[in-house]
Amino acid sequence: MTNHLFDAFRSRMPAPDRLLMETDDGRSISYGDMLAKSAQLAHALVQAGVEPGDRVAVQVEKSPEAALLYLASLRAGAVFLPLNTAYTLPELDYFFRDAEPKLIVCDPDRLA
């Protein structure tokens, strides 16, 4: 998949073995790890029917995985729509009706 925004981001990355982030639980994520995981997630988005220009609504806590999902959305050519975890059902309904996301990603506890 070619995406000019992700390609611009990638062209400015340091070496794949360089540290991108370290999590609170001590995990280290390199730029190479980020590239591999975001590619896997982008593939999963495409397999779920997401096409370039589609919106992916995401209501999850801030985390390294959420950042990787953002990058995966870029790779898939999708529009990432982050939604605050404090939004009420009527607020979510507004965003879903307005944005018409192709896919909604949420914490499994919020599925209902």
Biopython code that builds the backbone (N, CA, C, O; Angstrom):
import numpy as np
from Bio.PDB.StructureBuilder import StructureBuilder

atoms = [
    (1, "MET", "N", (0.837, -1.182, 0.000)),
    (1, "MET", "CA", (0.000, 0.000, 0.000)),
    (1, "MET", "C", (0.881, 1.244, 0.000)),
    (1, "MET", "O", (1.815, 1.338, 0.796)),
    (2, "THR", "N", (0.602, 2.179, -0.865)),
    (2, "THR", "CA", (1.337, 3.423, -0.903)),
    (2, "THR", "C", (0.450, 4.522, -0.343)),
    (2, "THR", "O", (-0.713, 4.667, -0.718)),
    (3, "ASN", "N", (1.027, 5.280, 0.553)),
    (3, "ASN", "CA", (0.306, 6.392, 1.144)),
    (3, "ASN", "C", (1.312, 7.517, 1.353)),
    (3, "ASN", "O", (2.298, 7.348, 2.071)),
    (4, "HIS", "N", (1.068, 8.644, 0.737)),
    (4, "HIS", "CA", (2.033, 9.737, 0.776)),
    (4, "HIS", "C", (2.286, 10.244, 2.193)),
    (4, "HIS", "O", (3.428, 10.562, 2.524)),
    (5, "LEU", "N", (1.266, 10.329, 3.035)),
    (5, "LEU", "CA", (1.467, 10.811, 4.402)),
    (5, "LEU", "C", (2.328, 9.834, 5.200)),
    (5, "LEU", "O", (3.269, 10.243, 5.880)),
    (6, "PHE", "N", (2.005, 8.549, 5.115)),
    (6, "PHE", "CA", (2.822, 7.568, 5.833)),
    (6, "PHE", "C", (4.228, 7.513, 5.245)),
    (6, "PHE", "O", (5.200, 7.397, 5.990)),
    (7, "ASP", "N", (4.350, 7.594, 3.926)),
    (7, "ASP", "CA", (5.669, 7.576, 3.302)),
    (7, "ASP", "C", (6.520, 8.758, 3.775)),
    (7, "ASP", "O", (7.720, 8.603, 4.001)),
    (8, "ALA", "N", (5.911, 9.928, 3.924)),
    (8, "ALA", "CA", (6.645, 11.094, 4.417)),
    (8, "ALA", "C", (7.084, 10.866, 5.862)),
    (8, "ALA", "O", (8.205, 11.209, 6.237)),
    (9, "PHE", "N", (6.212, 10.297, 6.656)),
    (9, "PHE", "CA", (6.533, 9.973, 8.050)),
    (9, "PHE", "C", (7.696, 8.985, 8.088)),
    (9, "PHE", "O", (8.659, 9.175, 8.830)),
    (10, "ARG", "N", (7.597, 7.941, 7.288)),
    (10, "ARG", "CA", (8.618, 6.892, 7.283)),
    (10, "ARG", "C", (9.969, 7.414, 6.785)),
    (10, "ARG", "O", (11.013, 6.983, 7.275)),
    (11, "SER", "N", (9.960, 8.317, 5.837)),
    (11, "SER", "CA", (11.218, 8.817, 5.268)),
    (11, "SER", "C", (12.042, 9.597, 6.288)),
    (11, "SER", "O", (13.241, 9.802, 6.096)),
    (12, "ARG", "N", (11.412, 10.024, 7.353)),
    (12, "ARG", "CA", (12.118, 10.800, 8.377)),
    (12, "ARG", "C", (12.474, 9.980, 9.616)),
    (12, "ARG", "O", (12.968, 10.521, 10.606)),
    (13, "MET", "N", (12.222, 8.680, 9.556)),
    (13, "MET", "CA", (12.515, 7.808, 10.697)),
    (13, "MET", "C", (13.999, 7.490, 10.775)),
    (13, "MET", "O", (14.683, 7.400, 9.756)),
    (14, "PRO", "N", (14.485, 7.322, 11.996)),
    (14, "PRO", "CA", (15.862, 6.840, 12.141)),
    (14, "PRO", "C", (15.925, 5.338, 11.829)),
    (14, "PRO", "O", (14.944, 4.754, 11.368)),
    (15, "ALA", "N", (17.060, 4.732, 12.077)),
    (15, "ALA", "CA", (17.262, 3.311, 11.797)),
    (15, "ALA", "C", (16.214, 2.456, 12.503)),
    (15, "ALA", "O", (15.766, 2.800, 13.597)),
    (16, "PRO", "N", (15.818, 1.329, 11.874)),
    (16, "PRO", "CA", (14.777, 0.466, 12.438)),
    (16, "PRO", "C", (15.076, -0.052, 13.849)),
    (16, "PRO", "O", (14.149, -0.343, 14.605)),
    (17, "ASP", "N", (16.346, -0.170, 14.209)),
    (17, "ASP", "CA", (16.673, -0.702, 15.534)),
    (17, "ASP", "C", (16.644, 0.369, 16.629)),
    (17, "ASP", "O", (16.822, 0.052, 17.804)),
    (18, "ARG", "N", (16.424, 1.620, 16.259)),
    (18, "ARG", "CA", (16.373, 2.699, 17.247)),
    (18, "ARG", "C", (15.077, 2.615, 18.047)),
    (18, "ARG", "O", (14.040, 2.196, 17.533)),
    (19, "LEU", "N", (15.153, 3.015, 19.300)),
    (19, "LEU", "CA", (14.006, 2.974, 20.198)),
    (19, "LEU", "C", (12.986, 4.046, 19.830)),
    (19, "LEU", "O", (13.325, 5.225, 19.732)),
    (20, "LEU", "N", (11.754, 3.637, 19.629)),
    (20, "LEU", "CA", (10.650, 4.564, 19.377)),
    (20, "LEU", "C", (9.999, 4.959, 20.682)),
    (20, "LEU", "O", (9.767, 6.139, 20.943)),
    (21, "MET", "N", (9.701, 3.948, 21.514)),
    (21, "MET", "CA", (9.064, 4.239, 22.809)),
    (21, "MET", "C", (9.298, 3.101, 23.773)),
    (21, "MET", "O", (9.546, 1.960, 23.383)),
    (22, "GLU", "N", (9.212, 3.441, 25.025)),
    (22, "GLU", "CA", (9.273, 2.457, 26.097)),
    (22, "GLU", "C", (7.991, 2.609, 26.899)),
    (22, "GLU", "O", (7.616, 3.719, 27.277)),
    (23, "THR", "N", (7.326, 1.502, 27.156)),
    (23, "THR", "CA", (6.036, 1.544, 27.833)),
    (23, "THR", "C", (6.210, 1.548, 29.350)),
    (23, "THR", "O", (7.290, 1.263, 29.867)),
    (24, "ASP", "N", (5.138, 1.874, 30.042)),
    (24, "ASP", "CA", (5.162, 1.886, 31.506)),
    (24, "ASP", "C", (5.496, 0.520, 32.088)),
    (24, "ASP", "O", (6.067, 0.423, 33.174)),
    (25, "ASP", "N", (5.133, -0.541, 31.356)),
    (25, "ASP", "CA", (5.423, -1.885, 31.860)),
    (25, "ASP", "C", (6.789, -2.398, 31.406)),
    (25, "ASP", "O", (7.096, -3.579, 31.569)),
    (26, "GLY", "N", (7.603, -1.517, 30.839)),
    (26, "GLY", "CA", (8.975, -1.876, 30.509)),
    (26, "GLY", "C", (9.207, -2.423, 29.115)),
    (26, "GLY", "O", (10.333, -2.790, 28.780)),
    (27, "ARG", "N", (8.159, -2.488, 28.286)),
    (27, "ARG", "CA", (8.358, -2.962, 26.918)),
    (27, "ARG", "C", (9.058, -1.884, 26.098)),
    (27, "ARG", "O", (8.797, -0.692, 26.261)),
    (28, "SER", "N", (9.939, -2.316, 25.228)),
    (28, "SER", "CA", (10.611, -1.412, 24.304)),
    (28, "SER", "C", (10.077, -1.675, 22.906)),
    (28, "SER", "O", (9.975, -2.824, 22.476)),
    (29, "ILE", "N", (9.741, -0.611, 22.204)),
    (29, "ILE", "CA", (9.233, -0.716, 20.838)),
    (29, "ILE", "C", (10.169, 0.085, 19.950)),
    (29, "ILE", "O", (10.321, 1.295, 20.116)),
    (30, "SER", "N", (10.794, -0.603, 19.006)),
    (30, "SER", "CA", (11.712, 0.057, 18.080)),
    (30, "SER", "C", (10.927, 0.580, 16.873)),
    (30, "SER", "O", (9.750, 0.268, 16.691)),
    (31, "TYR", "N", (11.604, 1.374, 16.067)),
    (31, "TYR", "CA", (10.976, 1.835, 14.831)),
    (31, "TYR", "C", (10.657, 0.650, 13.921)),
    (31, "TYR", "O", (9.629, 0.641, 13.243)),
    (32, "GLY", "N", (11.534, -0.340, 13.908)),
    (32, "GLY", "CA", (11.274, -1.542, 13.113)),
    (32, "GLY", "C", (10.054, -2.293, 13.605)),
    (32, "GLY", "O", (9.249, -2.774, 12.808)),
    (33, "ASP", "N", (9.914, -2.395, 14.942)),
    (33, "ASP", "CA", (8.726, -3.027, 15.519)),
    (33, "ASP", "C", (7.467, -2.279, 15.090)),
    (33, "ASP", "O", (6.456, -2.884, 14.735)),
    (34, "MET", "N", (7.552, -0.955, 15.130)),
    (34, "MET", "CA", (6.412, -0.125, 14.747)),
    (34, "MET", "C", (6.044, -0.362, 13.292)),
    (34, "MET", "O", (4.865, -0.474, 12.956)),
    (35, "LEU", "N", (7.053, -0.439, 12.426)),
    (35, "LEU", "CA", (6.770, -0.685, 11.009)),
    (35, "LEU", "C", (6.095, -2.039, 10.801)),
    (35, "LEU", "O", (5.134, -2.152, 10.041)),
    (36, "ALA", "N", (6.605, -3.057, 11.480)),
    (36, "ALA", "CA", (6.035, -4.402, 11.329)),
    (36, "ALA", "C", (4.622, -4.467, 11.879)),
    (36, "ALA", "O", (3.727, -4.986, 11.211)),
    (37, "LYS", "N", (4.402, -3.954, 13.073)),
    (37, "LYS", "CA", (3.082, -4.039, 13.701)),
    (37, "LYS", "C", (2.062, -3.168, 12.962)),
    (37, "LYS", "O", (0.914, -3.576, 12.781)),
    (38, "SER", "N", (2.473, -1.977, 12.538)),
    (38, "SER", "CA", (1.516, -1.124, 11.818)),
    (38, "SER", "C", (1.165, -1.743, 10.463)),
    (38, "SER", "O", (0.049, -1.561, 9.975)),
    (39, "ALA", "N", (2.100, -2.471, 9.851)),
    (39, "ALA", "CA", (1.791, -3.170, 8.598)),
    (39, "ALA", "C", (0.769, -4.280, 8.850)),
    (39, "ALA", "O", (-0.170, -4.452, 8.072)),
    (40, "GLN", "N", (0.954, -5.031, 9.938)),
    (40, "GLN", "CA", (-0.009, -6.096, 10.282)),
    (40, "GLN", "C", (-1.398, -5.505, 10.527)),
    (40, "GLN", "O", (-2.403, -6.029, 10.046)),
    (41, "LEU", "N", (-1.436, -4.410, 11.280)),
    (41, "LEU", "CA", (-2.725, -3.786, 11.578)),
    (41, "LEU", "C", (-3.356, -3.199, 10.317)),
    (41, "LEU", "O", (-4.571, -3.289, 10.138)),
    (42, "ALA", "N", (-2.545, -2.599, 9.441)),
    (42, "ALA", "CA", (-3.083, -2.058, 8.188)),
    (42, "ALA", "C", (-3.690, -3.174, 7.350)),
    (42, "ALA", "O", (-4.747, -3.006, 6.742)),
    (43, "HIS", "N", (-3.011, -4.310, 7.326)),
    (43, "HIS", "CA", (-3.537, -5.465, 6.593)),
    (43, "HIS", "C", (-4.876, -5.910, 7.202)),
    (43, "HIS", "O", (-5.815, -6.236, 6.475)),
    (44, "ALA", "N", (-4.956, -5.921, 8.528)),
    (44, "ALA", "CA", (-6.205, -6.305, 9.195)),
    (44, "ALA", "C", (-7.323, -5.311, 8.865)),
    (44, "ALA", "O", (-8.471, -5.714, 8.675)),
    (45, "LEU", "N", (-6.998, -4.030, 8.796)),
    (45, "LEU", "CA", (-8.005, -3.029, 8.431)),
    (45, "LEU", "C", (-8.528, -3.287, 7.026)),
    (45, "LEU", "O", (-9.735, -3.258, 6.787)),
    (46, "VAL", "N", (-7.615, -3.539, 6.103)),
    (46, "VAL", "CA", (-8.013, -3.809, 4.718)),
    (46, "VAL", "C", (-8.848, -5.089, 4.649)),
    (46, "VAL", "O", (-9.844, -5.136, 3.927)),
    (47, "GLN", "N", (-8.457, -6.112, 5.383)),
    (47, "GLN", "CA", (-9.222, -7.366, 5.407)),
    (47, "GLN", "C", (-10.621, -7.150, 5.987)),
    (47, "GLN", "O", (-11.556, -7.877, 5.652)),
    (48, "ALA", "N", (-10.760, -6.145, 6.860)),
    (48, "ALA", "CA", (-12.066, -5.821, 7.441)),
    (48, "ALA", "C", (-12.900, -4.954, 6.506)),
    (48, "ALA", "O", (-14.019, -4.570, 6.846)),
    (49, "GLY", "N", (-12.361, -4.646, 5.330)),
    (49, "GLY", "CA", (-13.126, -3.894, 4.342)),
    (49, "GLY", "C", (-12.792, -2.418, 4.259)),
    (49, "GLY", "O", (-13.440, -1.691, 3.506)),
    (50, "VAL", "N", (-11.813, -1.954, 5.000)),
    (50, "VAL", "CA", (-11.441, -0.537, 4.970)),
    (50, "VAL", "C", (-10.696, -0.249, 3.669)),
    (50, "VAL", "O", (-9.754, -0.953, 3.307)),
    (51, "GLU", "N", (-11.133, 0.795, 2.979)),
    (51, "GLU", "CA", (-10.516, 1.227, 1.733)),
    (51, "GLU", "C", (-9.990, 2.645, 1.906)),
    (51, "GLU", "O", (-10.404, 3.351, 2.825)),
    (52, "PRO", "N", (-9.076, 3.072, 1.027)),
    (52, "PRO", "CA", (-8.562, 4.444, 1.124)),
    (52, "PRO", "C", (-9.702, 5.465, 1.165)),
    (52, "PRO", "O", (-10.642, 5.406, 0.372)),
    (53, "GLY", "N", (-9.592, 6.393, 2.102)),
    (53, "GLY", "CA", (-10.607, 7.427, 2.284)),
    (53, "GLY", "C", (-11.679, 7.070, 3.294)),
    (53, "GLY", "O", (-12.393, 7.952, 3.771)),
    (54, "ASP", "N", (-11.809, 5.785, 3.633)),
    (54, "ASP", "CA", (-12.786, 5.382, 4.649)),
    (54, "ASP", "C", (-12.356, 5.894, 6.015)),
    (54, "ASP", "O", (-11.170, 6.091, 6.276)),
    (55, "ARG", "N", (-13.334, 6.104, 6.874)),
    (55, "ARG", "CA", (-13.052, 6.519, 8.240)),
    (55, "ARG", "C", (-13.031, 5.309, 9.169)),
    (55, "ARG", "O", (-13.845, 4.392, 9.058)),
    (56, "VAL", "N", (-12.064, 5.342, 10.091)),
    (56, "VAL", "CA", (-11.953, 4.331, 11.135)),
    (56, "VAL", "C", (-12.128, 5.068, 12.456)),
    (56, "VAL", "O", (-11.243, 5.811, 12.880)),
    (57, "ALA", "N", (-13.266, 4.863, 13.102)),
    (57, "ALA", "CA", (-13.540, 5.494, 14.390)),
    (57, "ALA", "C", (-12.911, 4.643, 15.487)),
    (57, "ALA", "O", (-13.069, 3.423, 15.502)),
    (58, "VAL", "N", (-12.198, 5.293, 16.403)),
    (58, "VAL", "CA", (-11.457, 4.569, 17.432)),
    (58, "VAL", "C", (-11.752, 5.183, 18.787)),
    (58, "VAL", "O", (-11.494, 6.364, 19.021)),
    (59, "GLN", "N", (-12.301, 4.357, 19.683)),
    (59, "GLN", "CA", (-12.553, 4.805, 21.056)),
    (59, "GLN", "C", (-11.848, 3.841, 22.000)),
    (59, "GLN", "O", (-12.429, 2.860, 22.463)),
    (60, "VAL", "N", (-10.594, 4.142, 22.270)),
    (60, "VAL", "CA", (-9.769, 3.323, 23.155)),
    (60, "VAL", "C", (-8.952, 4.252, 24.046)),
    (60, "VAL", "O", (-8.799, 5.439, 23.757)),
    (61, "GLU", "N", (-8.437, 3.694, 25.122)),
    (61, "GLU", "CA", (-7.546, 4.461, 25.985)),
    (61, "GLU", "C", (-6.253, 4.765, 25.230)),
    (61, "GLU", "O", (-5.884, 4.050, 24.299)),
    (62, "LYS", "N", (-5.579, 5.822, 25.639)),
    (62, "LYS", "CA", (-4.281, 6.146, 25.057)),
    (62, "LYS", "C", (-3.311, 5.026, 25.389)),
    (62, "LYS", "O", (-3.216, 4.585, 26.534)),
    (63, "SER", "N", (-2.588, 4.570, 24.365)),
    (63, "SER", "CA", (-1.660, 3.457, 24.557)),
    (63, "SER", "C", (-0.739, 3.371, 23.346)),
    (63, "SER", "O", (-1.015, 3.970, 22.307)),
    (64, "PRO", "N", (0.352, 2.625, 23.481)),
    (64, "PRO", "CA", (1.200, 2.394, 22.302)),
    (64, "PRO", "C", (0.416, 1.721, 21.171)),
    (64, "PRO", "O", (0.628, 2.025, 19.997)),
    (65, "GLU", "N", (-0.478, 0.819, 21.525)),
    (65, "GLU", "CA", (-1.277, 0.125, 20.511)),
    (65, "GLU", "C", (-2.190, 1.106, 19.767)),
    (65, "GLU", "O", (-2.404, 0.955, 18.565)),
    (66, "ALA", "N", (-2.726, 2.102, 20.466)),
    (66, "ALA", "CA", (-3.559, 3.112, 19.806)),
    (66, "ALA", "C", (-2.726, 3.919, 18.817)),
    (66, "ALA", "O", (-3.205, 4.254, 17.733)),
    (67, "ALA", "N", (-1.483, 4.235, 19.181)),
    (67, "ALA", "CA", (-0.598, 4.953, 18.265)),
    (67, "ALA", "C", (-0.286, 4.094, 17.041)),
    (67, "ALA", "O", (-0.233, 4.603, 15.921)),
    (68, "LEU", "N", (-0.080, 2.800, 17.252)),
    (68, "LEU", "CA", (0.183, 1.894, 16.132)),
    (68, "LEU", "C", (-1.043, 1.778, 15.225)),
    (68, "LEU", "O", (-0.906, 1.662, 14.008)),
    (69, "LEU", "N", (-2.233, 1.809, 15.812)),
    (69, "LEU", "CA", (-3.456, 1.767, 15.015)),
    (69, "LEU", "C", (-3.596, 3.035, 14.176)),
    (69, "LEU", "O", (-4.058, 2.983, 13.037)),
    (70, "TYR", "N", (-3.195, 4.176, 14.743)),
    (70, "TYR", "CA", (-3.201, 5.421, 13.967)),
    (70, "TYR", "C", (-2.299, 5.275, 12.752)),
    (70, "TYR", "O", (-2.699, 5.597, 11.633)),
    (71, "LEU", "N", (-1.076, 4.787, 12.972)),
    (71, "LEU", "CA", (-0.138, 4.611, 11.861)),
    (71, "LEU", "C", (-0.653, 3.583, 10.852)),
    (71, "LEU", "O", (-0.465, 3.743, 9.646)),
    (72, "ALA", "N", (-1.296, 2.538, 11.345)),
    (72, "ALA", "CA", (-1.881, 1.535, 10.447)),
    (72, "ALA", "C", (-2.978, 2.160, 9.586)),
    (72, "ALA", "O", (-3.102, 1.841, 8.404)),
    (73, "SER", "N", (-3.765, 3.043, 10.176)),
    (73, "SER", "CA", (-4.809, 3.726, 9.415)),
    (73, "SER", "C", (-4.189, 4.559, 8.300)),
    (73, "SER", "O", (-4.684, 4.568, 7.173)),
    (74, "LEU", "N", (-3.095, 5.266, 8.624)),
    (74, "LEU", "CA", (-2.390, 6.025, 7.592)),
    (74, "LEU", "C", (-1.925, 5.101, 6.476)),
    (74, "LEU", "O", (-2.098, 5.402, 5.295)),
    (75, "ARG", "N", (-1.338, 3.977, 6.858)),
    (75, "ARG", "CA", (-0.815, 3.033, 5.861)),
    (75, "ARG", "C", (-1.926, 2.520, 4.953)),
    (75, "ARG", "O", (-1.713, 2.312, 3.758)),
    (76, "ALA", "N", (-3.108, 2.317, 5.522)),
    (76, "ALA", "CA", (-4.239, 1.812, 4.740)),
    (76, "ALA", "C", (-4.930, 2.920, 3.949)),
    (76, "ALA", "O", (-5.842, 2.654, 3.165)),
    (77, "GLY", "N", (-4.493, 4.161, 4.157)),
    (77, "GLY", "CA", (-5.116, 5.284, 3.459)),
    (77, "GLY", "C", (-6.421, 5.725, 4.085)),
    (77, "GLY", "O", (-7.184, 6.478, 3.480)),
    (78, "ALA", "N", (-6.678, 5.261, 5.292)),
    (78, "ALA", "CA", (-7.933, 5.587, 5.978)),
    (78, "ALA", "C", (-7.792, 6.881, 6.787)),
    (78, "ALA", "O", (-6.691, 7.362, 7.053)),
    (79, "VAL", "N", (-8.936, 7.414, 7.160)),
    (79, "VAL", "CA", (-8.993, 8.589, 8.015)),
    (79, "VAL", "C", (-9.229, 8.099, 9.437)),
    (79, "VAL", "O", (-10.236, 7.445, 9.710)),
    (80, "PHE", "N", (-8.317, 8.408, 10.333)),
    (80, "PHE", "CA", (-8.388, 7.990, 11.734)),
    (80, "PHE", "C", (-9.246, 8.995, 12.490)),
    (80, "PHE", "O", (-8.939, 10.187, 12.505)),
    (81, "LEU", "N", (-10.314, 8.523, 13.114)),
    (81, "LEU", "CA", (-11.221, 9.377, 13.877)),
    (81, "LEU", "C", (-11.150, 8.986, 15.348)),
    (81, "LEU", "O", (-11.842, 8.061, 15.774)),
    (82, "PRO", "N", (-10.311, 9.687, 16.137)),
    (82, "PRO", "CA", (-10.215, 9.344, 17.557)),
    (82, "PRO", "C", (-11.424, 9.886, 18.315)),
    (82, "PRO", "O", (-11.839, 11.027, 18.112)),
    (83, "LEU", "N", (-11.976, 9.058, 19.184)),
    (83, "LEU", "CA", (-13.140, 9.444, 19.980)),
    (83, "LEU", "C", (-12.796, 9.330, 21.459)),
    (83, "LEU", "O", (-12.245, 8.325, 21.909)),
    (84, "ASN", "N", (-13.127, 10.361, 22.194)),
    (84, "ASN", "CA", (-12.871, 10.402, 23.629)),
    (84, "ASN", "C", (-13.590, 9.246, 24.317)),
    (84, "ASN", "O", (-14.744, 8.950, 24.005)),
    (85, "THR", "N", (-12.904, 8.598, 25.251)),
    (85, "THR", "CA", (-13.520, 7.475, 25.966)),
    (85, "THR", "C", (-14.617, 7.921, 26.918)),
    (85, "THR", "O", (-15.356, 7.088, 27.443)),
    (86, "ALA", "N", (-14.735, 9.221, 27.148)),
    (86, "ALA", "CA", (-15.789, 9.732, 28.039)),
    (86, "ALA", "C", (-17.069, 10.108, 27.296)),
    (86, "ALA", "O", (-18.048, 10.510, 27.924)),
    (87, "TYR", "N", (-17.074, 9.981, 25.962)),
    (87, "TYR", "CA", (-18.277, 10.327, 25.218)),
    (87, "TYR", "C", (-19.447, 9.440, 25.625)),
    (87, "TYR", "O", (-19.288, 8.245, 25.874)),
    (88, "THR", "N", (-20.614, 10.050, 25.684)),
    (88, "THR", "CA", (-21.846, 9.324, 25.996)),
    (88, "THR", "C", (-22.387, 8.673, 24.727)),
    (88, "THR", "O", (-21.925, 8.963, 23.623)),
    (89, "LEU", "N", (-23.369, 7.793, 24.895)),
    (89, "LEU", "CA", (-23.965, 7.140, 23.725)),
    (89, "LEU", "C", (-24.559, 8.141, 22.735)),
    (89, "LEU", "O", (-24.352, 7.979, 21.532)),
    (90, "PRO", "N", (-25.293, 9.178, 23.184)),
    (90, "PRO", "CA", (-25.796, 10.161, 22.209)),
    (90, "PRO", "C", (-24.670, 10.886, 21.460)),
    (90, "PRO", "O", (-24.804, 11.181, 20.272)),
    (91, "GLU", "N", (-23.570, 11.169, 22.149)),
    (91, "GLU", "CA", (-22.435, 11.813, 21.479)),
    (91, "GLU", "C", (-21.814, 10.872, 20.447)),
    (91, "GLU", "O", (-21.491, 11.285, 19.333)),
    (92, "LEU", "N", (-21.652, 9.615, 20.827)),
    (92, "LEU", "CA", (-21.114, 8.635, 19.880)),
    (92, "LEU", "C", (-22.041, 8.482, 18.682)),
    (92, "LEU", "O", (-21.588, 8.402, 17.541)),
    (93, "ASP", "N", (-23.338, 8.441, 18.949)),
    (93, "ASP", "CA", (-24.309, 8.329, 17.869)),
    (93, "ASP", "C", (-24.145, 9.475, 16.881)),
    (93, "ASP", "O", (-24.210, 9.262, 15.670)),
    (94, "TYR", "N", (-23.932, 10.688, 17.382)),
    (94, "TYR", "CA", (-23.719, 11.848, 16.517)),
    (94, "TYR", "C", (-22.495, 11.626, 15.619)),
    (94, "TYR", "O", (-22.569, 11.799, 14.402)),
    (95, "PHE", "N", (-21.372, 11.242, 16.235)),
    (95, "PHE", "CA", (-20.149, 11.050, 15.461)),
    (95, "PHE", "C", (-20.307, 9.931, 14.430)),
    (95, "PHE", "O", (-19.851, 10.062, 13.294)),
    (96, "PHE", "N", (-20.944, 8.847, 14.822)),
    (96, "PHE", "CA", (-21.111, 7.731, 13.893)),
    (96, "PHE", "C", (-22.010, 8.119, 12.718)),
    (96, "PHE", "O", (-21.734, 7.757, 11.575)),
    (97, "ARG", "N", (-23.068, 8.844, 13.000)),
    (97, "ARG", "CA", (-23.967, 9.278, 11.917)),
    (97, "ARG", "C", (-23.287, 10.303, 11.016)),
    (97, "ARG", "O", (-23.446, 10.268, 9.796)),
    (98, "ASP", "N", (-22.532, 11.212, 11.617)),
    (98, "ASP", "CA", (-21.890, 12.270, 10.856)),
    (98, "ASP", "C", (-20.718, 11.736, 10.021)),
    (98, "ASP", "O", (-20.603, 12.052, 8.837)),
    (99, "ALA", "N", (-19.864, 10.937, 10.631)),
    (99, "ALA", "CA", (-18.646, 10.474, 9.962)),
    (99, "ALA", "C", (-18.861, 9.219, 9.119)),
    (99, "ALA", "O", (-18.095, 8.955, 8.192)),
    (100, "GLU", "N", (-19.886, 8.454, 9.431)),
    (100, "GLU", "CA", (-20.158, 7.194, 8.733)),
    (100, "GLU", "C", (-18.900, 6.338, 8.602)),
    (100, "GLU", "O", (-18.478, 6.012, 7.493)),
    (101, "PRO", "N", (-18.298, 5.974, 9.753)),
    (101, "PRO", "CA", (-17.068, 5.175, 9.682)),
    (101, "PRO", "C", (-17.333, 3.796, 9.086)),
    (101, "PRO", "O", (-18.394, 3.204, 9.281)),
    (102, "LYS", "N", (-16.346, 3.309, 8.361)),
    (102, "LYS", "CA", (-16.417, 1.957, 7.797)),
    (102, "LYS", "C", (-16.190, 0.931, 8.899)),
    (102, "LYS", "O", (-16.705, -0.186, 8.846)),
    (103, "LEU", "N", (-15.395, 1.339, 9.914)),
    (103, "LEU", "CA", (-15.032, 0.439, 10.996)),
    (103, "LEU", "C", (-14.986, 1.229, 12.300)),
    (103, "LEU", "O", (-14.545, 2.377, 12.333)),
    (104, "ILE", "N", (-15.444, 0.598, 13.359)),
    (104, "ILE", "CA", (-15.374, 1.186, 14.703)),
    (104, "ILE", "C", (-14.527, 0.252, 15.549)),
    (104, "ILE", "O", (-14.796, -0.947, 15.627)),
    (105, "VAL", "N", (-13.500, 0.809, 16.182)),
    (105, "VAL", "CA", (-12.630, 0.044, 17.075)),
    (105, "VAL", "C", (-12.845, 0.585, 18.476)),
    (105, "VAL", "O", (-12.774, 1.791, 18.712)),
    (106, "CYS", "N", (-13.108, -0.331, 19.405)),
    (106, "CYS", "CA", (-13.310, 0.087, 20.794)),
    (106, "CYS", "C", (-12.780, -0.973, 21.738)),
    (106, "CYS", "O", (-12.486, -2.099, 21.339)),
    (107, "ASP", "N", (-12.667, -0.590, 22.989)),
    (107, "ASP", "CA", (-12.309, -1.516, 24.043)),
    (107, "ASP", "C", (-13.421, -2.546, 24.119)),
    (107, "ASP", "O", (-14.592, -2.169, 24.075)),
    (108, "PRO", "N", (-13.104, -3.844, 24.232)),
    (108, "PRO", "CA", (-14.160, -4.871, 24.300)),
    (108, "PRO", "C", (-15.186, -4.619, 25.403)),
    (108, "PRO", "O", (-16.346, -5.007, 25.269)),
    (109, "ASP", "N", (-14.767, -3.970, 26.493)),
    (109, "ASP", "CA", (-15.701, -3.668, 27.573)),
    (109, "ASP", "C", (-16.743, -2.650, 27.162)),
    (109, "ASP", "O", (-17.780, -2.544, 27.818)),
    (110, "ARG", "N", (-16.509, -1.904, 26.110)),
    (110, "ARG", "CA", (-17.430, -0.873, 25.649)),
    (110, "ARG", "C", (-18.258, -1.315, 24.436)),
    (110, "ARG", "O", (-18.997, -0.518, 23.859)),
    (111, "LEU", "N", (-18.129, -2.556, 24.067)),
    (111, "LEU", "CA", (-18.764, -3.043, 22.858)),
    (111, "LEU", "C", (-20.274, -2.811, 22.834)),
    (111, "LEU", "O", (-20.830, -2.452, 21.796)),
    (112, "ALA", "N", (-20.929, -3.012, 23.957)),
    (112, "ALA", "CA", (-22.380, -2.822, 23.997)),
    (112, "ALA", "C", (-22.738, -1.377, 23.740)),
    (112, "ALA", "O", (-23.917, -1.024, 23.735)),
]
sb = StructureBuilder()
sb.init_structure("model")
sb.init_model(0)
sb.init_chain("A")
sb.init_seg("    ")
for serial, (resi, resn, name, xyz) in enumerate(atoms, 1):
    if name == "N":
        sb.init_residue(resn, " ", resi, " ")
    sb.init_atom(name, np.array(xyz, "f"), 0.0, 1.0, " ", f" {name:<3s}", serial, name[0])
structure = sb.get_structure()
